[in-house]
Amino acid sequence: MKNLRFDFPRVLVVVLAIVGIVTAALNLTFGGFTPIMWFLLSLIVLLIVTCHEIMTIRISLERKK
């Protein structure tokens, strides 16, 4: 259960990207969200996950000193 906390954002990035691909292929919009919006949401979540991982590594390296 502990790993689920860290895997959810990564899964969210993949799901948002897949939704963007499907909506682009079918030329659909859901609630006004065009395919580009799904890709932008995916990129934002990816940036947040990357920053979180970098900060986690930085904090663990500072504790070792």
PASEBA-1860 file (N, C-alpha, C; in nm, 3 decimals):
! residues 65
1> MKNLRFDF> 0.082/-0.120/0.000/0.000/0.000/0.000/0.086/0.126/0.000 ~ 0.203/0.118/0.059/0.291/0.234/0.067/0.339/0.278/-0.072 ~ 0.367/0.182/-0.160/0.415/0.216/-0.293/0.307/0.278/-0.380 ~ 0.181/0.252/-0.349/0.071/0.308/-0.426/0.073/0.460/-0.419 ~ 0.116/0.514/-0.308/0.122/0.659/-0.291/0.218/0.722/-0.391 ~ 0.327/0.655/-0.421/0.426/0.709/-0.511/0.399/0.672/-0.656 ~ 0.324/0.566/-0.681/0.295/0.523/-0.817/0.176/0.596/-0.878 ~ 0.087/0.650/-0.797/-0.033/0.714/-0.850/-0.003/0.829/-0.945
9> PRVLVVVL> 0.086/0.923/-0.912/0.113/1.031/-1.007/0.172/0.982/-1.139 ~ 0.254/0.878/-1.134/0.310/0.824/-1.259/0.201/0.761/-1.343 ~ 0.111/0.690/-1.279/-0.002/0.630/-1.352/-0.092/0.740/-1.408 ~ -0.109/0.847/-1.333/-0.191/0.959/-1.378/-0.134/1.022/-1.505 ~ -0.002/1.035/-1.514/0.062/1.089/-1.634/0.029/1.002/-1.755 ~ 0.041/0.873/-1.739/0.014/0.781/-1.850/-0.133/0.784/-1.889 ~ -0.222/0.786/-1.790/-0.365/0.788/-1.819/-0.404/0.916/-1.891 ~ -0.353/1.030/-1.847/-0.385/1.156/-1.914/-0.332/1.158/-2.057
17> AIVGIVTA> -0.214/1.103/-2.079/-0.160/1.096/-2.214/-0.244/1.005/-2.303 ~ -0.288/0.892/-2.250/-0.372/0.801/-2.327/-0.506/0.865/-2.360 ~ -0.565/0.935/-2.264/-0.691/1.005/-2.290/-0.670/1.111/-2.398 ~ -0.558/1.180/-2.396/-0.528/1.278/-2.500/-0.515/1.214/-2.637 ~ -0.451/1.099/-2.644/-0.435/1.029/-2.772/-0.571/0.981/-2.824 ~ -0.651/0.924/-2.735/-0.782/0.872/-2.777/-0.874/0.985/-2.820 ~ -0.876/1.094/-2.745/-0.963/1.205/-2.783/-0.915/1.270/-2.913 ~ -0.786/1.272/-2.938/-0.735/1.327/-3.063/-0.770/1.235/-3.180
25> ALNLTFGG> -0.758/1.104/-3.158/-0.788/1.008/-3.266/-0.937/1.009/-3.301 ~ -1.022/1.025/-3.201/-1.166/1.023/-3.225/-1.224/1.162/-3.245 ~ -1.141/1.265/-3.233/-1.184/1.405/-3.248/-1.299/1.437/-3.152 ~ -1.279/1.405/-3.024/-1.379/1.426/-2.921/-1.333/1.531/-2.822 ~ -1.429/1.587/-2.751/-1.398/1.672/-2.636/-1.486/1.625/-2.520 ~ -1.430/1.626/-2.400/-1.504/1.590/-2.280/-1.509/1.711/-2.188 ~ -1.627/1.765/-2.170/-1.642/1.879/-2.080/-1.562/2.000/-2.124 ~ -1.543/2.017/-2.252/-1.467/2.130/-2.304/-1.317/2.108/-2.306
33> FTPIMWFL> -1.271/1.993/-2.262/-1.129/1.962/-2.264/-1.092/1.904/-2.401 ~ -1.019/1.981/-2.477/-0.972/1.934/-2.607/-0.852/1.842/-2.586 ~ -0.810/1.768/-2.688/-0.696/1.678/-2.671/-0.569/1.748/-2.623 ~ -0.546/1.871/-2.668/-0.424/1.941/-2.625/-0.428/1.970/-2.475 ~ -0.548/1.990/-2.421/-0.559/2.014/-2.277/-0.519/1.889/-2.198 ~ -0.555/1.771/-2.248/-0.516/1.648/-2.180/-0.365/1.631/-2.183 ~ -0.302/1.665/-2.297/-0.156/1.655/-2.304/-0.089/1.757/-2.212 ~ -0.144/1.877/-2.204/-0.087/1.978/-2.115/-0.101/1.936/-1.969
41> LSLIVLLI> -0.216/1.879/-1.933/-0.233/1.828/-1.796/-0.132/1.717/-1.767 ~ -0.109/1.633/-1.865/-0.011/1.525/-1.849/0.128/1.582/-1.828 ~ 0.165/1.685/-1.903/0.297/1.747/-1.887/0.312/1.816/-1.752 ~ 0.206/1.880/-1.705/0.211/1.947/-1.575/0.232/1.844/-1.464 ~ 0.158/1.735/-1.469/0.174/1.630/-1.367/0.314/1.569/-1.376 ~ 0.365/1.551/-1.499/0.500/1.498/-1.516/0.605/1.591/-1.455 ~ 0.590/1.721/-1.473/0.682/1.818/-1.412/0.675/1.813/-1.259 ~ 0.555/1.800/-1.206/0.539/1.792/-1.061/0.605/1.666/-1.007
49> VTCHEIMT> 0.585/1.553/-1.076/0.646/1.427/-1.032/0.798/1.438/-1.038 ~ 0.851/1.497/-1.145/0.996/1.511/-1.160/1.054/1.599/-1.049 ~ 0.990/1.712/-1.022/1.038/1.800/-0.915/1.031/1.732/-0.779 ~ 0.927/1.655/-0.757/0.916/1.582/-0.630/1.027/1.479/-0.615 ~ 1.056/1.407/-0.722/1.163/1.306/-0.717/1.299/1.373/-0.692 ~ 1.324/1.485/-0.758/1.451/1.556/-0.740/1.464/1.606/-0.596 ~ 1.356/1.660/-0.541/1.362/1.709/-0.404/1.381/1.594/-0.305 ~ 1.322/1.480/-0.333/1.340/1.364/-0.245/1.485/1.318/-0.246
57> IRISLERK> 1.545/1.313/-0.364/1.687/1.275/-0.374/1.775/1.378/-0.304 ~ 1.744/1.505/-0.322/1.824/1.611/-0.259/1.817/1.603/-0.106 ~ 1.698/1.581/-0.053/1.682/1.572/0.092/1.755/1.450/0.147 ~ 1.748/1.338/0.075/1.818/1.219/0.125/1.969/1.236/0.119 ~ 2.020/1.308/0.020/2.163/1.333/0.013/2.209/1.430/0.122 ~ 2.125/1.527/0.155/2.161/1.620/0.263/2.162/1.551/0.398 ~ 2.077/1.454/0.418/2.074/1.381/0.545/2.195/1.293/0.564 ~ 2.256/1.249/0.455/2.373/1.163/0.464/2.497/1.239/0.507
65> K> 2.497/1.368/0.486/2.617/1.448/0.522/2.632/1.466/0.668
END
